[in-house]
Amino acid sequence: MNESQQKNWDRLHSAFVVDIPRGDMSTSISDDASVDWAAEFGRDAPLIVEIGSGAGDSLVPMASQRPDANVVAFEVFEPAVASTLGRIGRAGISNVRVVVGDGAQGLAKLFADGTVSELWTFFADPWHKKRHHKRRLVAGDFADVVCAKLTPGGLWRLATDWEDYALWMREHLDDFPGLENVHGGWAPRLADRPVTKYEGKGLAAGRTVHDLTYRRTDAAQN
Ligand SMILES: C[S@@+](CC[C@H](N)C(=O)[O-])C[C@H]1O[C@@H](n2cnc3c(N)ncnc32)[C@H](O)[C@@H]1O
Protein backbone atom coordinates (compact mmCIF):
# COMPACT_ATOMS: atom_id res chain seq x y z
CA MET A 1 0.00 0.00 0.00
CA ASN A 2 1.22 3.50 -0.65
CA GLU A 3 1.08 6.13 2.08
CA SER A 4 -2.36 7.46 1.19
CA GLN A 5 -3.82 3.95 0.93
CA GLN A 6 -2.35 3.09 4.33
CA LYS A 7 -3.97 6.23 5.81
CA ASN A 8 -7.35 5.31 4.28
CA TRP A 9 -6.99 1.79 5.63
CA ASP A 10 -6.09 2.90 9.17
CA ARG A 11 -8.90 5.46 9.29
CA LEU A 12 -11.75 3.59 7.65
CA HIS A 13 -11.28 -0.15 7.60
CA SER A 14 -12.98 -0.81 10.92
CA ALA A 15 -16.12 0.98 9.68
CA PHE A 16 -16.36 -0.50 6.20
CA VAL A 17 -14.29 -3.70 5.90
CA VAL A 18 -16.03 -6.83 7.15
CA ASP A 19 -13.53 -9.29 8.61
CA ILE A 20 -14.34 -12.85 7.64
CA PRO A 21 -12.72 -16.06 8.89
CA ARG A 22 -10.25 -17.26 6.25
CA GLY A 23 -10.01 -20.65 4.57
CA ASP A 24 -6.71 -22.33 3.55
CA MET A 25 -5.59 -19.45 1.32
CA SER A 26 -5.27 -15.75 2.14
CA THR A 27 -8.22 -14.83 -0.09
CA SER A 28 -10.44 -17.83 0.58
CA ILE A 29 -13.40 -17.74 2.91
CA SER A 30 -13.90 -20.31 5.63
CA ASP A 31 -16.78 -22.76 5.19
CA ASP A 32 -18.24 -21.76 8.52
CA ALA A 33 -18.09 -17.98 7.89
CA SER A 34 -21.38 -16.13 8.11
CA VAL A 35 -22.52 -12.51 8.29
CA ASP A 36 -25.79 -11.03 9.50
CA TRP A 37 -25.97 -8.28 6.87
CA ALA A 38 -28.91 -6.45 8.44
CA ALA A 39 -26.93 -6.22 11.70
CA GLU A 40 -23.75 -5.23 9.82
CA PHE A 41 -25.49 -2.33 8.05
CA GLY A 42 -27.76 -1.53 10.99
CA ARG A 43 -30.81 -1.89 8.77
CA ASP A 44 -32.65 -4.34 6.57
CA ALA A 45 -32.48 -3.24 2.91
CA PRO A 46 -32.19 -4.85 -0.54
CA LEU A 47 -28.72 -6.37 -0.96
CA ILE A 48 -26.51 -5.63 -3.95
CA VAL A 49 -23.23 -7.56 -4.37
CA GLU A 50 -20.26 -6.56 -6.52
CA ILE A 51 -17.47 -9.04 -7.22
CA GLY A 52 -14.10 -7.59 -8.28
CA SER A 53 -14.75 -3.99 -7.24
CA GLY A 54 -11.12 -2.91 -7.82
CA ALA A 55 -10.51 0.62 -6.55
CA GLY A 56 -14.25 1.23 -6.19
CA ASP A 57 -14.57 3.31 -9.38
CA SER A 58 -18.03 1.87 -10.13
CA LEU A 59 -18.92 0.76 -6.64
CA VAL A 60 -18.82 4.12 -4.88
CA PRO A 61 -20.73 6.29 -7.39
CA MET A 62 -23.27 3.53 -8.06
CA ALA A 63 -23.82 2.89 -4.33
CA SER A 64 -24.22 6.66 -3.85
CA GLN A 65 -27.04 6.54 -6.41
CA ARG A 66 -28.73 3.70 -4.45
CA PRO A 67 -29.00 4.96 -0.87
CA ASP A 68 -31.84 2.51 -0.20
CA ALA A 69 -29.66 -0.56 -0.90
CA ASN A 70 -27.00 -2.28 1.22
CA VAL A 71 -24.05 -2.84 -1.13
CA VAL A 72 -21.43 -5.52 -0.41
CA ALA A 73 -18.24 -5.58 -2.51
CA PHE A 74 -15.64 -8.34 -2.76
CA GLU A 75 -12.08 -7.55 -3.81
CA VAL A 76 -9.00 -9.75 -3.30
CA PHE A 77 -6.36 -7.01 -3.68
CA GLU A 78 -5.92 -5.12 -0.42
CA PRO A 79 -4.37 -1.88 -1.83
CA ALA A 80 -7.40 -1.58 -4.15
CA VAL A 81 -9.66 -1.97 -1.12
CA ALA A 82 -7.71 0.82 0.61
CA SER A 83 -8.32 3.10 -2.40
CA THR A 84 -12.00 2.14 -2.25
CA LEU A 85 -12.09 3.18 1.41
CA GLY A 86 -10.71 6.60 0.45
CA ARG A 87 -13.49 6.97 -2.14
CA ILE A 88 -16.16 5.88 0.35
CA GLY A 89 -14.83 8.45 2.84
CA ARG A 90 -14.83 11.25 0.25
CA ALA A 91 -18.36 10.33 -0.92
CA GLY A 92 -19.61 10.29 2.68
CA ILE A 93 -21.77 7.20 2.14
CA SER A 94 -22.58 4.52 4.68
CA ASN A 95 -24.37 1.88 2.59
CA VAL A 96 -21.23 -0.01 1.45
CA ARG A 97 -19.22 -2.80 3.06
CA VAL A 98 -16.13 -4.44 1.57
CA VAL A 99 -14.89 -7.98 2.09
CA VAL A 100 -11.25 -8.69 1.24
CA GLY A 101 -11.68 -12.13 -0.26
CA ASP A 102 -12.88 -14.26 -3.11
CA GLY A 103 -16.29 -13.08 -4.21
CA ALA A 104 -17.37 -16.36 -5.79
CA GLN A 105 -16.87 -18.08 -2.44
CA GLY A 106 -18.31 -15.11 -0.60
CA LEU A 107 -21.51 -15.12 -2.62
CA ALA A 108 -21.95 -18.84 -2.01
CA LYS A 109 -21.14 -18.79 1.71
CA LEU A 110 -22.19 -15.44 3.11
CA PHE A 111 -25.67 -14.91 1.65
CA ALA A 112 -28.86 -16.84 2.25
CA ASP A 113 -30.60 -18.16 -0.85
CA GLY A 114 -33.00 -15.74 -2.52
CA THR A 115 -31.64 -12.62 -0.78
CA VAL A 116 -29.45 -10.79 -3.34
CA SER A 117 -31.40 -8.33 -5.46
CA GLU A 118 -28.50 -7.53 -7.83
CA LEU A 119 -25.06 -8.96 -8.60
CA TRP A 120 -22.51 -6.83 -10.46
CA THR A 121 -19.48 -8.31 -12.19
CA PHE A 122 -17.88 -5.50 -14.19
CA PHE A 123 -14.57 -6.52 -15.80
CA ALA A 124 -14.14 -8.80 -12.81
CA ASP A 125 -11.92 -11.42 -14.34
CA PRO A 126 -10.27 -10.50 -17.59
CA TRP A 127 -9.05 -14.02 -18.33
CA HIS A 128 -8.78 -13.79 -22.07
CA LYS A 129 -5.91 -16.24 -22.58
CA LYS A 130 -7.08 -19.74 -23.40
CA ARG A 131 -5.09 -21.38 -20.60
CA HIS A 132 -6.91 -19.13 -18.12
CA HIS A 133 -10.44 -19.94 -19.30
CA LYS A 134 -10.87 -22.46 -16.50
CA ARG A 135 -10.46 -19.58 -14.00
CA ARG A 136 -13.30 -17.58 -15.49
CA LEU A 137 -16.03 -16.62 -13.08
CA VAL A 138 -18.80 -17.07 -15.60
CA ALA A 139 -19.28 -20.80 -15.83
CA GLY A 140 -22.02 -23.29 -15.02
CA ASP A 141 -21.22 -23.86 -11.33
CA PHE A 142 -21.08 -20.16 -10.56
CA ALA A 143 -24.29 -19.47 -12.49
CA ASP A 144 -26.01 -22.10 -10.31
CA VAL A 145 -24.88 -20.19 -7.22
CA VAL A 146 -26.04 -16.87 -8.73
CA CYS A 147 -29.49 -18.34 -9.49
CA ALA A 148 -29.78 -19.63 -5.94
CA LYS A 149 -28.71 -16.36 -4.30
CA LEU A 150 -30.68 -13.88 -6.43
CA THR A 151 -34.18 -12.94 -5.35
CA PRO A 152 -36.84 -14.03 -7.86
CA GLY A 153 -36.63 -11.29 -10.51
CA GLY A 154 -33.16 -10.32 -9.24
CA LEU A 155 -30.59 -9.08 -11.78
CA TRP A 156 -27.05 -10.10 -12.70
CA ARG A 157 -25.30 -7.24 -14.51
CA LEU A 158 -22.05 -8.00 -16.33
CA ALA A 159 -19.60 -6.05 -18.45
CA THR A 160 -16.42 -7.08 -20.24
CA ASP A 161 -14.06 -5.58 -22.79
CA TRP A 162 -12.97 -8.96 -24.17
CA GLU A 163 -15.05 -9.97 -27.17
CA ASP A 164 -14.46 -13.70 -26.75
CA TYR A 165 -15.38 -13.54 -23.06
CA ALA A 166 -18.56 -11.62 -23.92
CA LEU A 167 -19.51 -14.35 -26.40
CA TRP A 168 -18.61 -17.03 -23.84
CA MET A 169 -20.97 -15.35 -21.35
CA ARG A 170 -23.82 -15.45 -23.90
CA GLU A 171 -23.01 -19.08 -24.71
CA HIS A 172 -23.08 -20.08 -21.02
CA LEU A 173 -25.90 -17.88 -19.75
CA ASP A 174 -28.45 -17.20 -22.52
CA ASP A 175 -30.05 -20.64 -22.15
CA PHE A 176 -29.11 -21.21 -18.53
CA PRO A 177 -32.12 -22.66 -16.68
CA GLY A 178 -33.40 -20.09 -14.22
CA LEU A 179 -31.90 -17.07 -16.01
CA GLU A 180 -33.25 -14.96 -18.84
CA ASN A 181 -31.36 -12.45 -20.95
CA VAL A 182 -33.36 -9.31 -20.18
CA HIS A 183 -32.59 -7.63 -23.52
CA GLY A 184 -32.46 -10.81 -25.61
CA GLY A 185 -28.90 -9.82 -26.57
CA TRP A 186 -26.38 -7.17 -25.46
CA ALA A 187 -27.69 -4.81 -22.79
CA PRO A 188 -27.54 -1.03 -23.18
CA ARG A 189 -24.88 0.42 -20.93
CA LEU A 190 -26.31 1.09 -17.49
CA ALA A 191 -26.70 4.89 -17.42
CA ASP A 192 -24.84 5.40 -14.15
CA ARG A 193 -22.05 2.83 -14.65
CA PRO A 194 -18.98 5.08 -14.90
CA VAL A 195 -16.08 4.50 -17.30
CA THR A 196 -13.49 3.15 -14.89
CA LYS A 197 -9.74 3.44 -15.28
CA TYR A 198 -9.62 -0.21 -16.30
CA GLU A 199 -12.40 0.20 -18.87
CA GLY A 200 -10.77 3.37 -20.24
CA LYS A 201 -7.59 1.42 -20.98
CA GLY A 202 -9.58 -1.24 -22.83
CA LEU A 203 -11.36 1.41 -24.89
CA ALA A 204 -8.06 3.19 -25.63
CA ALA A 205 -6.65 -0.12 -26.84
CA GLY A 206 -9.57 -0.36 -29.30
CA ARG A 207 -11.60 -3.00 -27.48
CA THR A 208 -15.41 -2.93 -27.49
CA VAL A 209 -17.25 -3.12 -24.19
CA HIS A 210 -20.26 -5.40 -23.95
CA ASP A 211 -22.85 -5.19 -21.19
CA LEU A 212 -25.25 -8.00 -20.33
CA THR A 213 -28.17 -8.24 -17.90
CA TYR A 214 -29.78 -11.50 -16.80
CA ARG A 215 -32.84 -11.87 -14.62
CA ARG A 216 -33.60 -14.77 -12.29
CA THR A 217 -36.82 -16.34 -13.49
CA ASP A 218 -39.32 -18.32 -11.43
CA ALA A 219 -37.91 -21.51 -12.95
CA ALA A 220 -34.99 -21.20 -10.51
CA GLN A 221 -36.24 -22.71 -7.26
CA ASN A 222 -34.55 -22.04 -3.95
C1 LIG B 1 -9.86 -5.67 -14.16
S1 LIG B 1 -10.16 -5.19 -12.53
C2 LIG B 1 -11.70 -4.28 -12.70
C3 LIG B 1 -12.07 -3.56 -11.46
C4 LIG B 1 -13.41 -2.77 -11.50
N1 LIG B 1 -14.56 -3.65 -11.60
C5 LIG B 1 -13.38 -1.76 -12.60
O1 LIG B 1 -14.17 -1.86 -13.54
O2 LIG B 1 -12.57 -0.84 -12.51
C6 LIG B 1 -10.68 -6.74 -11.83
C7 LIG B 1 -10.67 -6.76 -10.32
O3 LIG B 1 -11.35 -7.92 -9.88
C8 LIG B 1 -10.66 -8.51 -8.79
N2 LIG B 1 -11.09 -9.91 -8.74
C9 LIG B 1 -10.97 -10.83 -9.72
N3 LIG B 1 -11.56 -11.99 -9.36
C10 LIG B 1 -12.07 -11.79 -8.10
C11 LIG B 1 -12.78 -12.61 -7.19
N4 LIG B 1 -13.09 -13.88 -7.49
N5 LIG B 1 -13.14 -12.09 -6.00
C12 LIG B 1 -12.82 -10.80 -5.68
N6 LIG B 1 -12.13 -9.98 -6.51
C13 LIG B 1 -11.77 -10.47 -7.71
C14 LIG B 1 -9.19 -8.24 -9.13
O4 LIG B 1 -8.36 -8.25 -7.99
C15 LIG B 1 -9.27 -6.85 -9.76
O5 LIG B 1 -9.11 -5.83 -8.80
The ligand as a Tripos MOL2 file, in Angstrom:
@<TRIPOS>MOLECULE
LIG
   27    29     1     0     0
SMALL
NO_CHARGES

@<TRIPOS>ATOM
      1 C1         -9.8570   -5.6710  -14.1580 C.3       1 LIG1
      2 S1        -10.1590   -5.1870  -12.5250 S.3       1 LIG1
      3 C2        -11.7020   -4.2770  -12.6970 C.3       1 LIG1
      4 C3        -12.0700   -3.5560  -11.4620 C.3       1 LIG1
      5 C4        -13.4080   -2.7740  -11.5000 C.3       1 LIG1
      6 N1        -14.5580   -3.6480  -11.6050 N.3       1 LIG1
      7 C5        -13.3830   -1.7630  -12.6030 C.2       1 LIG1
      8 O1        -14.1750   -1.8580  -13.5410 O.co2     1 LIG1
      9 O2        -12.5680   -0.8420  -12.5110 O.co2     1 LIG1
     10 C6        -10.6780   -6.7400  -11.8300 C.3       1 LIG1
     11 C7        -10.6660   -6.7620  -10.3210 C.3       1 LIG1
     12 O3        -11.3530   -7.9200   -9.8750 O.3       1 LIG1
     13 C8        -10.6550   -8.5100   -8.7870 C.3       1 LIG1
     14 N2        -11.0950   -9.9120   -8.7430 N.ar      1 LIG1
     15 C9        -10.9700  -10.8320   -9.7160 C.ar      1 LIG1
     16 N3        -11.5570  -11.9950   -9.3590 N.ar      1 LIG1
     17 C10       -12.0660  -11.7910   -8.1050 C.ar      1 LIG1
     18 C11       -12.7790  -12.6100   -7.1930 C.ar      1 LIG1
     19 N4        -13.0950  -13.8790   -7.4930 N.pl3     1 LIG1
     20 N5        -13.1400  -12.0860   -5.9990 N.ar      1 LIG1
     21 C12       -12.8200  -10.8000   -5.6830 C.ar      1 LIG1
     22 N6        -12.1260   -9.9800   -6.5100 N.ar      1 LIG1
     23 C13       -11.7700  -10.4680   -7.7090 C.ar      1 LIG1
     24 C14        -9.1870   -8.2430   -9.1280 C.3       1 LIG1
     25 O4         -8.3640   -8.2520   -7.9850 O.3       1 LIG1
     26 C15        -9.2730   -6.8500   -9.7600 C.3       1 LIG1
     27 O5         -9.1090   -5.8250   -8.8000 O.3       1 LIG1
@<TRIPOS>BOND
     1     1     2 1
     2     2     3 1
     3     2    10 1
     4     3     4 1
     5     4     5 1
     6     5     6 1
     7     5     7 1
     8     7     8 2
     9     7     9 1
    10    10    11 1
    11    11    12 1
    12    11    26 1
    13    12    13 1
    14    13    14 1
    15    13    24 1
    16    14    15 ar
    17    14    23 ar
    18    15    16 ar
    19    16    17 ar
    20    17    18 ar
    21    17    23 ar
    22    18    19 1
    23    18    20 ar
    24    20    21 ar
    25    21    22 ar
    26    22    23 ar
    27    24    25 1
    28    24    26 1
    29    26    27 1
@<TRIPOS>SUBSTRUCTURE
     1 LIG1         1 GROUP 0 **** ****
